[in-house]
Amino acid sequence: MLGSTRNTLTPDTDLTVPNKHASYWWLLPAFFWAVVIFMVISMPSDQIPETPLLGLPHADKAVHFLLFAIFGVLLILGLGKQAGNRQAGTMHILMALLIGLAYGILTEYYQHCCLADRHGNIPDIVANAFGTIFGVVLMAMGIQPGFKKN
């Protein structure tokens, strides 16, 4: 047939179809950590374990910071790996910050509106935001465990 194209198979032809969704598996750790955050912030205040560290003034802000710093690290790693990169690009950094900051605000809104004995507040939102920013920036600067900086 004149003008038609014909696919010919050669021994080196790659017949695999790329799975568009396979790369999203890299985001599962961030998703599961978001579930952990949700479970922690949903705990009734009388069920929070008492430790000497939590007795310190504003220790809960350190907990918020730590939870969201880990979330920021997992987000930036997942987004970078999902795109096949070892290091995060500008779009990954912005997406991780946006997701982390939005989730930090939403968790506090959830505490304020939906939980009887827990109260969301602005200082917790700030701690969530600084934790997210710290985790994302730490990873974006190339301080990545198990990776060599190029």
N, C-alpha and C positions, 0 to 999 in steps of 0.2 A: 504494500500500500504506500502510495506516494504521500509524503508529508506527515506520516504518522511516526510517533516515537515508540520505540519498543524497549521494554526493560529486559536487559540480559543479565543473567546471574553469572558471576564469576566466583572462583573460589574465595576471593577476598571480600565479597559483598557482605555487608553487615545487615542481617535480616532482623535484628532486634528492634523493637519499637520502644522508644524512650517512654518511661513511665513518668508522666508529669507530676504525679503525686508522691513518688517515692522520696523525693528530697525533703518533703515536709516532716519526715520522721525525725529530722534533726531538731525540730521545734518541740518535740514531745517532752524533753526534760523541763523546758520553760513552762509548758502547759501543766505538767504535774506539780511543779513548784507553785504555780498560781493556785492550784487546788489546795496545796499545803497552807499557803497564806490564807486562803478563804476559810479553811478549817480552823486555823489558829485564831483569826479575828472573830470567828463565830462562837468560840468557846465562851460559856458563861464565866463571868469574872470570878465566881467562887470555885471554879474548876481549874483555874490557872495555878500551876504548881508554885508554891512559895519557896524561894531560894534567897539567900542573902544578897545576891546581885540584883534581884528584882526589887529589893527593899531600898535600893539607892534612889535618890531623887532623879526623876526623869529617865529611869532605866528603861521604861517602855519605849522611849524614843530611840534608844540604842537597838532595841529589838526590831522596831519598825525599819530602822536604817539597815540592819543586817539582813532582814528578810528581803527587802527590796534591792539591796546591793547584789545578793545572790540571784535574784530574779533578773536584774540588769545584765549580769554576766551570762546567764543562761540564754537570755534573749539574743544578745549580740553574737554569742557563739552559734546558736541555732540559725539565726538569719544569715550569718556568714557562711556556715557549712551548707545551708540550704541552697545558696547561690553557687556553691562549689569553690568558695574562696577561703583561704586560710586567714585572711585579715578582713576586717569589716570595712566596707566602703561607706561613703557619706550617706547614701540612702539607707543602708542598714543601721547606721548610727541614729539617724533621724527616726526611723521606724521603731527601733528599740526604745528610744526615749519617749516617743509618743505613746507606745503601748504601755510602758512602765508607768509613766505619769498618769495616764488615763486610768489604769487599773488601781493605782494608789488613791486617786480621788474617788473612784467608784467604791472601793472597799470602805472608805470612811463614810461615804454617803449611805452605804448599806448598814453600817453600824449605827449611824444616826437615825435612820428611818425604820429599820426593820428589827433591831434587837432591843429588847426591853432593858437589859442591864448593862449594855455597852453603849458608848457614845463616841461618835466620830467627831474629830475636832481639827482645827487648822494646824496646830503644831504636829499632829500625826501626819497630816498631808505633807507638811514640809519635810519631816523625817523620811517619809516614803519617797519623796521627790529627790532629796539629797542622796539617799541610798541607791536609787535607780541611776542617777547621774554618775555617782561614784563607780558603780559596777560597769556601766557602759563605757565610761571614759577610760577606766582601768584596762578593759579589754581592747578598746579602740587604739590605745597607745601602744599596743603590741605586747603587753605583759600577759601573754597567753600560756598557761601551763601546757607543756608537751609540744609546743611549737617553737621553732627556731625563728628568730627575727631576721628577716632578709635585709 
